[in-house]
Amino acid sequence: MTVHGKRRYLGKYGLRETTERFHRFMAEVAAAGRAWPQATPDLSVVELQARFLQHAKTYYGASSSELENYRLSLRPLFDLYGTVMVQREMEF
């Protein structure tokens, strides 16, 4: 679909999920005064890491090897981009 000259892919035509995404998106457009909803920087990559690792700790358990695997595999990302602000896109 195109709104104000910007393209947005909502999914395969005819699927129930795509229709739901369309209606949710159009409600957000209407709530924004018929303007394209803007993503805003909400948190840094480091803050996102902390939230994710807390979730993983709760989900997998504090002594889980999965938690340690996440910490190790994500370390380079956070070392390089830790202070970069994350833009939260609309959730579909």
LUMKE-410846 format. One record per atom (N, C-alpha, C, O): atom name; x, y, z; residue number from 1. Coordinates in steps of 0.05 Angstrom, whole numbers, plus 5000, padded with zeros to 4 digits. Atoms other than C-alpha are relative to their C-alpha. Layout:
BEGIN
+----+------+------+------+-----+
! at !   xx !   yy !   zz !   i !
+----+------+------+------+-----+
! CA !    X !    Y !    Z ! NUM !
...
+----+------+------+------+-----+
//
This chain:
BEGIN
+----+------+------+------+-----+
! at !   xx !   yy !   zz !   i !
+----+------+------+------+-----+
!  N ! 5017 ! 4977 ! 5000 !   1 !
! CA ! 5000 ! 5000 ! 5000 !   1 !
!  C ! 5018 ! 5025 ! 5000 !   1 !
!  O ! 5041 ! 5023 ! 5008 !   1 !
!  N ! 4985 ! 4975 ! 5000 !   2 !
! CA ! 5022 ! 5072 ! 4991 !   2 !
!  C ! 4984 ! 5021 ! 5015 !   2 !
!  O ! 4960 ! 5025 ! 5010 !   2 !
!  N ! 5012 ! 4979 ! 4985 !   3 !
! CA ! 5007 ! 5128 ! 5040 !   3 !
!  C ! 5019 ! 5024 ! 4999 !   3 !
!  O ! 5042 ! 5022 ! 5006 !   3 !
!  N ! 4984 ! 4976 ! 5003 !   4 !
! CA ! 5032 ! 5199 ! 5026 !   4 !
!  C ! 5025 ! 4995 ! 4984 !   4 !
!  O ! 5046 ! 5006 ! 4991 !   4 !
!  N ! 4977 ! 5005 ! 5017 !   5 !
! CA ! 5078 ! 5172 ! 4972 !   5 !
!  C ! 5020 ! 4980 ! 5011 !   5 !
!  O ! 5040 ! 4975 ! 4998 !   5 !
!  N ! 4982 ! 5020 ! 4989 !   6 !
! CA ! 5111 ! 5121 ! 5018 !   6 !
!  C ! 4988 ! 4973 ! 4999 !   6 !
!  O ! 4964 ! 4969 ! 5005 !   6 !
!  N ! 5010 ! 5028 ! 5003 !   7 !
! CA ! 5105 ! 5046 ! 5006 !   7 !
!  C ! 5004 ! 4986 ! 5027 !   7 !
!  O ! 5023 ! 4990 ! 5041 !   7 !
!  N ! 4999 ! 5017 ! 4976 !   8 !
! CA ! 5090 ! 4998 ! 5063 !   8 !
!  C ! 4989 ! 4972 ! 4992 !   8 !
!  O ! 4967 ! 4970 ! 4983 !   8 !
!  N ! 5009 ! 5027 ! 5005 !   9 !
! CA ! 5086 ! 4922 ! 5055 !   9 !
!  C ! 4988 ! 4989 ! 5025 !   9 !
!  O ! 5000 ! 4988 ! 5046 !   9 !
!  N ! 5014 ! 5010 ! 4976 !  10 !
! CA ! 5035 ! 4892 ! 5101 !  10 !
!  C ! 4996 ! 4970 ! 4999 !  10 !
!  O ! 4986 ! 4958 ! 5018 !  10 !
!  N ! 5003 ! 5029 ! 5002 !  11 !
! CA ! 5035 ! 4820 ! 5077 !  11 !
!  C ! 4987 ! 4992 ! 4974 !  11 !
!  O ! 4979 ! 5009 ! 4958 !  11 !
!  N ! 5012 ! 5011 ! 5024 !  12 !
! CA ! 5006 ! 4775 ! 5023 !  12 !
!  C ! 4971 ! 5008 ! 4999 !  12 !
!  O ! 4956 ! 5005 ! 5019 !  12 !
!  N ! 5028 ! 4992 ! 5004 !  13 !
! CA ! 4940 ! 4800 ! 4995 !  13 !
!  C ! 4981 ! 4977 ! 5006 !  13 !
!  O ! 4986 ! 4954 ! 4998 !  13 !
!  N ! 5022 ! 5020 ! 4996 !  14 !
! CA ! 4878 ! 4764 ! 5019 !  14 !
!  C ! 5002 ! 4985 ! 5027 !  14 !
!  O ! 4983 ! 4972 ! 5034 !  14 !
!  N ! 4997 ! 5014 ! 4974 !  15 !
! CA ! 4906 ! 4737 ! 5085 !  15 !
!  C ! 4986 ! 5016 ! 5022 !  15 !
!  O ! 4987 ! 5041 ! 5022 !  15 !
!  N ! 5013 ! 4986 ! 4978 !  16 !
! CA ! 4868 ! 4753 ! 5149 !  16 !
!  C ! 5020 ! 5017 ! 5015 !  16 !
!  O ! 5013 ! 5039 ! 5024 !  16 !
!  N ! 4980 ! 4984 ! 4986 !  17 !
! CA ! 4933 ! 4776 ! 5182 !  17 !
!  C ! 5007 ! 5026 ! 4986 !  17 !
!  O ! 5011 ! 5046 ! 4998 !  17 !
!  N ! 4994 ! 4976 ! 5015 !  18 !
! CA ! 4946 ! 4825 ! 5126 !  18 !
!  C ! 4978 ! 5020 ! 5003 !  18 !
!  O ! 4983 ! 5044 ! 5006 !  18 !
!  N ! 5023 ! 4982 ! 4996 !  19 !
! CA ! 4876 ! 4854 ! 5133 !  19 !
!  C ! 5002 ! 5013 ! 5028 !  19 !
!  O ! 4996 ! 5037 ! 5030 !  19 !
!  N ! 4998 ! 4989 ! 4973 !  20 !
! CA ! 4887 ! 4862 ! 5208 !  20 !
!  C ! 5023 ! 5021 ! 5001 !  20 !
!  O ! 5019 ! 5042 ! 5014 !  20 !
!  N ! 4978 ! 4980 ! 5000 !  21 !
! CA ! 4954 ! 4897 ! 5196 !  21 !
!  C ! 4991 ! 5026 ! 4986 !  21 !
!  O ! 4998 ! 5048 ! 4995 !  21 !
!  N ! 5009 ! 4977 ! 5015 !  22 !
! CA ! 4921 ! 4943 ! 5145 !  22 !
!  C ! 4982 ! 5017 ! 5018 !  22 !
!  O ! 4986 ! 5042 ! 5020 !  22 !
!  N ! 5018 ! 4985 ! 4983 !  23 !
! CA ! 4866 ! 4963 ! 5194 !  23 !
!  C ! 5014 ! 5013 ! 5024 !  23 !
!  O ! 5008 ! 5036 ! 5031 !  23 !
!  N ! 4984 ! 4989 ! 4978 !  24 !
! CA ! 4916 ! 4973 ! 5251 !  24 !
!  C ! 5016 ! 5024 ! 4990 !  24 !
!  O ! 5017 ! 5044 ! 5004 !  24 !
!  N ! 4984 ! 4978 ! 5011 !  25 !
! CA ! 4960 ! 5016 ! 5207 !  25 !
!  C ! 4983 ! 5024 ! 4994 !  25 !
!  O ! 4991 ! 5046 ! 5000 !  25 !
!  N ! 5018 ! 4978 ! 5007 !  26 !
! CA ! 4902 ! 5058 ! 5182 !  26 !
!  C ! 4990 ! 5014 ! 5025 !  26 !
!  O ! 4986 ! 5038 ! 5025 !  26 !
!  N ! 5008 ! 4987 ! 4975 !  27 !
! CA ! 4880 ! 5070 ! 5254 !  27 !
!  C ! 5022 ! 5017 ! 5011 !  27 !
!  O ! 5017 ! 5038 ! 5022 !  27 !
!  N ! 4977 ! 4984 ! 4991 !  28 !
! CA ! 4950 ! 5094 ! 5271 !  28 !
!  C ! 5003 ! 5025 ! 4982 !  28 !
!  O ! 5011 ! 5046 ! 4993 !  28 !
!  N ! 4999 ! 4976 ! 5017 !  29 !
! CA ! 4949 ! 5140 ! 5210 !  29 !
!  C ! 4979 ! 5020 ! 5008 !  29 !
!  O ! 4985 ! 5044 ! 5010 !  29 !
!  N ! 5021 ! 4982 ! 4992 !  30 !
! CA ! 4883 ! 5169 ! 5232 !  30 !
!  C ! 5007 ! 5013 ! 5027 !  30 !
!  O ! 5002 ! 5037 ! 5031 !  30 !
!  N ! 4993 ! 4989 ! 4974 !  31 !
! CA ! 4908 ! 5177 ! 5304 !  31 !
!  C ! 5023 ! 5021 ! 4998 !  31 !
!  O ! 5025 ! 5038 ! 5015 !  31 !
!  N ! 4978 ! 4982 ! 5004 !  32 !
! CA ! 4969 ! 5214 ! 5277 !  32 !
!  C ! 4991 ! 5024 ! 4984 !  32 !
!  O ! 5008 ! 5039 ! 4973 !  32 !
!  N ! 5010 ! 4978 ! 5015 !  33 !
! CA ! 4924 ! 5265 ! 5243 !  33 !
!  C ! 5004 ! 4997 ! 4970 !  33 !
!  O ! 5010 ! 5016 ! 4956 !  33 !
!  N ! 4998 ! 5008 ! 5028 !  34 !
! CA ! 4927 ! 5230 ! 5176 !  34 !
!  C ! 5029 ! 5004 ! 4989 !  34 !
!  O ! 5033 ! 5007 ! 4965 !  34 !
!  N ! 4972 ! 4999 ! 5007 !  35 !
! CA ! 5003 ! 5235 ! 5176 !  35 !
!  C ! 5012 ! 4972 ! 5003 !  35 !
!  O ! 5003 ! 4956 ! 5019 !  35 !
!  N ! 4986 ! 5025 ! 4998 !  36 !
! CA ! 5051 ! 5177 ! 5167 !  36 !
!  C ! 5011 ! 4998 ! 5029 !  36 !
!  O ! 5026 ! 5016 ! 5037 !  36 !
!  N ! 4990 ! 5003 ! 4973 !  37 !
! CA ! 5066 ! 5151 ! 5238 !  37 !
!  C ! 5031 ! 5000 ! 5000 !  37 !
!  O ! 5043 ! 4985 ! 4984 !  37 !
!  N ! 4970 ! 4997 ! 4999 !  38 !
! CA ! 5138 ! 5169 ! 5256 !  38 !
!  C ! 5011 ! 4982 ! 5022 !  38 !
!  O ! 5001 ! 4981 ! 5044 !  38 !
!  N ! 4986 ! 5016 ! 4980 !  39 !
! CA ! 5185 ! 5121 ! 5291 !  39 !
!  C ! 5018 ! 5020 ! 5015 !  39 !
!  O ! 5030 ! 5038 ! 5003 !  39 !
!  N ! 4983 ! 4983 ! 4985 !  40 !
! CA ! 5223 ! 5154 ! 5347 !  40 !
!  C ! 5020 ! 4984 ! 5016 !  40 !
!  O ! 5014 ! 4961 ! 5024 !  40 !
!  N ! 4980 ! 5014 ! 4985 !  41 !
! CA ! 5287 ! 5134 ! 5382 !  41 !
!  C ! 4990 ! 4997 ! 5029 !  41 !
!  O ! 4985 ! 5017 ! 5043 !  41 !
!  N ! 5010 ! 5005 ! 4973 !  42 !
! CA ! 5264 ! 5102 ! 5447 !  42 !
!  C ! 5021 ! 4991 ! 5019 !  42 !
!  O ! 5020 ! 4997 ! 5043 !  42 !
!  N ! 4980 ! 5011 ! 4982 !  43 !
! CA ! 5325 ! 5068 ! 5475 !  43 !
!  C ! 5025 ! 4994 ! 4984 !  43 !
!  O ! 5025 ! 4991 ! 4959 !  43 !
!  N ! 4974 ! 5006 ! 5013 !  44 !
! CA ! 5398 ! 5053 ! 5460 !  44 !
!  C ! 5002 ! 4969 ! 4996 !  44 !
!  O ! 4986 ! 4954 ! 5008 !  44 !
!  N ! 4996 ! 5028 ! 5004 !  45 !
! CA ! 5423 ! 4986 ! 5436 !  45 !
!  C ! 5007 ! 4986 ! 5026 !  45 !
!  O ! 4999 ! 4964 ! 5031 !  45 !
!  N ! 4993 ! 5012 ! 4973 !  46 !
! CA ! 5453 ! 4974 ! 5506 !  46 !
!  C ! 4975 ! 4996 ! 5016 !  46 !
!  O ! 4972 ! 4976 ! 5030 !  46 !
!  N ! 5025 ! 5002 ! 4985 !  47 !
! CA ! 5384 ! 4987 ! 5537 !  47 !
!  C ! 4983 ! 4977 ! 4989 !  47 !
!  O ! 4971 ! 4962 ! 5004 !  47 !
!  N ! 5014 ! 5022 ! 5012 !  48 !
! CA ! 5353 ! 4939 ! 5487 !  48 !
!  C ! 5012 ! 4973 ! 5008 !  48 !
!  O ! 4998 ! 4954 ! 5014 !  48 !
!  N ! 4986 ! 5024 ! 4991 !  49 !
! CA ! 5406 ! 4887 ! 5505 !  49 !
!  C ! 4992 ! 4993 ! 5028 !  49 !
!  O ! 4986 ! 4969 ! 5034 !  49 !
!  N ! 5008 ! 5005 ! 4972 !  50 !
! CA ! 5389 ! 4894 ! 5579 !  50 !
!  C ! 4972 ! 4988 ! 5001 !  50 !
!  O ! 4967 ! 4970 ! 5017 !  50 !
!  N ! 5028 ! 5010 ! 5000 !  51 !
! CA ! 5315 ! 4884 ! 5565 !  51 !
!  C ! 4999 ! 4972 ! 4989 !  51 !
!  O ! 4985 ! 4954 ! 5000 !  51 !
!  N ! 5001 ! 5027 ! 5012 !  52 !
! CA ! 5327 ! 4824 ! 5520 !  52 !
!  C ! 5012 ! 4979 ! 5019 !  52 !
!  O ! 5001 ! 4958 ! 5022 !  52 !
!  N ! 4987 ! 5019 ! 4983 !  53 !
! CA ! 5375 ! 4791 ! 5568 !  53 !
!  C ! 4984 ! 4994 ! 5025 !  53 !
!  O ! 4984 ! 4972 ! 5036 !  53 !
!  N ! 5018 ! 5005 ! 4978 !  54 !
! CA ! 5326 ! 4800 ! 5625 !  54 !
!  C ! 4978 ! 4981 ! 4992 !  54 !
!  O ! 4970 ! 4963 ! 5007 !  54 !
!  N ! 5020 ! 5018 ! 5010 !  55 !
! CA ! 5273 ! 4767 ! 5583 !  55 !
!  C ! 5011 ! 4972 ! 4997 !  55 !
!  O ! 4998 ! 4952 ! 5005 !  55 !
!  N ! 4988 ! 5026 ! 5003 !  56 !
! CA ! 5320 ! 4710 ! 5565 !  56 !
!  C ! 5006 ! 4986 ! 5026 !  56 !
!  O ! 5003 ! 4962 ! 5029 !  56 !
!  N ! 4995 ! 5011 ! 4973 !  57 !
! CA ! 5339 ! 4701 ! 5638 !  57 !
!  C ! 4974 ! 4988 ! 5012 !  57 !
!  O ! 4974 ! 4967 ! 5023 !  57 !
!  N ! 5026 ! 5010 ! 4990 !  58 !
! CA ! 5265 ! 4694 ! 5656 !  58 !
!  C ! 4991 ! 4976 ! 4984 !  58 !
!  O ! 4980 ! 4957 ! 4996 !  58 !
!  N ! 5010 ! 5021 ! 5018 !  59 !
! CA ! 5250 ! 4650 ! 5596 !  59 !
!  C ! 5016 ! 4974 ! 5003 !  59 !
!  O ! 5005 ! 4952 ! 5005 !  59 !
!  N ! 4983 ! 5024 ! 5000 !  60 !
! CA ! 5310 ! 4603 ! 5598 !  60 !
!  C ! 5011 ! 4993 ! 5027 !  60 !
!  O ! 5019 ! 4970 ! 5031 !  60 !
!  N ! 4988 ! 5005 ! 4974 !  61 !
! CA ! 5333 ! 4609 ! 5670 !  61 !
!  C ! 5027 ! 5013 ! 5002 !  61 !
!  O ! 5042 ! 5014 ! 4983 !  61 !
!  N ! 4975 ! 4985 ! 4996 !  62 !
! CA ! 5392 ! 4645 ! 5701 !  62 !
!  C ! 5025 ! 4983 ! 4994 !  62 !
!  O ! 5046 ! 4994 ! 4986 !  62 !
!  N ! 4977 ! 5017 ! 5004 !  63 !
! CA ! 5439 ! 4585 ! 5695 !  63 !
!  C ! 5000 ! 4986 ! 4973 !  63 !
!  O ! 5015 ! 4967 ! 4968 !  63 !
!  N ! 5003 ! 5013 ! 5026 !  64 !
! CA ! 5419 ! 4566 ! 5624 !  64 !
!  C ! 5023 ! 5006 ! 4981 !  64 !
!  O ! 5034 ! 5028 ! 4981 !  64 !
!  N ! 4979 ! 4995 ! 5020 !  65 !
! CA ! 5471 ! 4557 ! 5570 !  65 !
!  C ! 4990 ! 5018 ! 4978 !  65 !
!  O ! 5005 ! 5032 ! 4965 !  65 !
!  N ! 5011 ! 4982 ! 5021 !  66 !
! CA ! 5423 ! 4593 ! 5522 !  66 !
!  C ! 5005 ! 5029 ! 5007 !  66 !
!  O ! 5013 ! 5045 ! 4990 !  66 !
!  N ! 4995 ! 4973 ! 4991 !  67 !
! CA ! 5430 ! 4656 ! 5563 !  67 !
!  C ! 5029 ! 5008 ! 4995 !  67 !
!  O ! 5034 ! 5030 ! 4985 !  67 !
!  N ! 4971 ! 4994 ! 5004 !  68 !
! CA ! 5506 ! 4653 ! 5561 !  68 !
!  C ! 5006 ! 5001 ! 4970 !  68 !
!  O ! 5022 ! 5018 ! 4961 !  68 !
!  N ! 4996 ! 4999 ! 5029 !  69 !
! CA ! 5503 ! 4638 ! 5486 !  69 !
!  C ! 4991 ! 5027 ! 4989 !  69 !
!  O ! 5004 ! 5038 ! 4972 !  69 !
!  N ! 5009 ! 4973 ! 5009 !  70 !
! CA ! 5462 ! 4701 ! 5475 !  70 !
!  C ! 5019 ! 5022 ! 5008 !  70 !
!  O ! 5026 ! 5039 ! 4992 !  70 !
!  N ! 4980 ! 4979 ! 4992 !  71 !
! CA ! 5510 ! 4743 ! 5516 !  71 !
!  C ! 5024 ! 5000 ! 4983 !  71 !
!  O ! 5033 ! 5021 ! 4974 !  71 !
!  N ! 4976 ! 5002 ! 5015 !  72 !
! CA ! 5570 ! 4718 ! 5478 !  72 !
!  C ! 4996 ! 5007 ! 4970 !  72 !
!  O ! 5012 ! 5021 ! 4958 !  72 !
!  N ! 5005 ! 4994 ! 5028 !  73 !
! CA ! 5539 ! 4722 ! 5409 !  73 !
!  C ! 4993 ! 5029 ! 4994 !  73 !
!  O ! 4998 ! 5039 ! 4972 !  73 !
!  N ! 5009 ! 4972 ! 5004 !  74 !
! CA ! 5511 ! 4792 ! 5418 !  74 !
!  C ! 5022 ! 5020 ! 5008 !  74 !
!  O ! 5019 ! 5044 ! 5001 !  74 !
!  N ! 4979 ! 4981 ! 4990 !  75 !
! CA ! 5574 ! 4822 ! 5449 !  75 !
!  C ! 5012 ! 5018 ! 4978 !  75 !
!  O ! 5014 ! 5042 ! 4982 !  75 !
!  N ! 4988 ! 4982 ! 5021 !  76 !
! CA ! 5605 ! 4847 ! 5383 !  76 !
!  C ! 4980 ! 5022 ! 4991 !  76 !
!  O ! 4988 ! 5044 ! 4986 !  76 !
!  N ! 5020 ! 4981 ! 5008 !  77 !
! CA ! 5540 ! 4881 ! 5364 !  77 !
!  C ! 4999 ! 5023 ! 5020 !  77 !
!  O ! 4998 ! 5047 ! 5012 !  77 !
!  N ! 5003 ! 4980 ! 4979 !  78 !
! CA ! 5536 ! 4918 ! 5430 !  78 !
!  C ! 5026 ! 5016 ! 5003 !  78 !
!  O ! 5026 ! 5039 ! 5010 !  78 !
!  N ! 4974 ! 4985 ! 4999 !  79 !
! CA ! 5611 ! 4935 ! 5430 !  79 !
!  C ! 5001 ! 5021 ! 4978 !  79 !
!  O ! 5012 ! 5043 ! 4982 !  79 !
!  N ! 4999 ! 4981 ! 5022 !  80 !
! CA ! 5603 ! 4968 ! 5362 !  80 !
!  C ! 4978 ! 5021 ! 5000 !  80 !
!  O ! 4983 ! 5044 ! 4992 !  80 !
!  N ! 5023 ! 4982 ! 5003 !  81 !
! CA ! 5534 ! 4999 ! 5367 !  81 !
!  C ! 4985 ! 5006 ! 5026 !  81 !
!  O ! 4962 ! 5014 ! 5025 !  81 !
!  N ! 5014 ! 4997 ! 4974 !  82 !
! CA ! 5518 ! 5003 ! 5441 !  82 !
!  C ! 4987 ! 5027 ! 5005 !  82 !
!  O ! 4966 ! 5027 ! 5018 !  82 !
!  N ! 5012 ! 4973 ! 4995 !  83 !
! CA ! 5505 ! 5078 ! 5442 !  83 !
!  C ! 4981 ! 5009 ! 4979 !  83 !
!  O ! 4969 ! 5030 ! 4981 !  83 !
!  N ! 5018 ! 4993 ! 5021 !  84 !
! CA ! 5465 ! 5079 ! 5378 !  84 !
!  C ! 4971 ! 4997 ! 5010 !  84 !
!  O ! 4964 ! 4978 ! 5023 !  84 !
!  N ! 5028 ! 5000 ! 4991 !  85 !
! CA ! 5391 ! 5095 ! 5389 !  85 !
!  C ! 4985 ! 4981 ! 4981 !  85 !
!  O ! 4989 ! 4982 ! 4957 !  85 !
!  N ! 5017 ! 5018 ! 5015 !  86 !
! CA ! 5341 ! 5042 ! 5367 !  86 !
!  C ! 4975 ! 5014 ! 4992 !  86 !
!  O ! 4963 ! 5029 ! 5009 !  86 !
!  N ! 5026 ! 4988 ! 5008 !  87 !
! CA ! 5281 ! 5065 ! 5327 !  87 !
!  C ! 4979 ! 4978 ! 5001 !  87 !
!  O ! 4982 ! 4957 ! 4988 !  87 !
!  N ! 5021 ! 5020 ! 4998 !  88 !
! CA ! 5219 ! 5027 ! 5347 !  88 !
!  C ! 4980 ! 5005 ! 4978 !  88 !
!  O ! 4967 ! 5026 ! 4976 !  88 !
!  N ! 5019 ! 4999 ! 5022 !  89 !
! CA ! 5177 ! 5013 ! 5286 !  89 !
!  C ! 4973 ! 4992 ! 5010 !  89 !
!  O ! 4970 ! 4981 ! 5032 !  89 !
!  N ! 5027 ! 5009 ! 4993 !  90 !
! CA ! 5103 ! 5002 ! 5288 !  90 !
!  C ! 5000 ! 4970 ! 5002 !  90 !
!  O ! 5012 ! 4957 ! 4985 !  90 !
!  N ! 5002 ! 5028 ! 4997 !  91 !
! CA ! 5087 ! 4933 ! 5312 !  91 !
!  C ! 4977 ! 4989 ! 4984 !  91 !
!  O ! 4955 ! 5000 ! 4986 !  91 !
!  N ! 5022 ! 5012 ! 5016 !  92 !
! CA ! 5047 ! 4889 ! 5265 !  92 !
!  C ! 4994 ! 4973 ! 5011 !  92 !
!  O ! 4976 ! 4959 ! 5001 !  92 !
+----+------+------+------+-----+
//
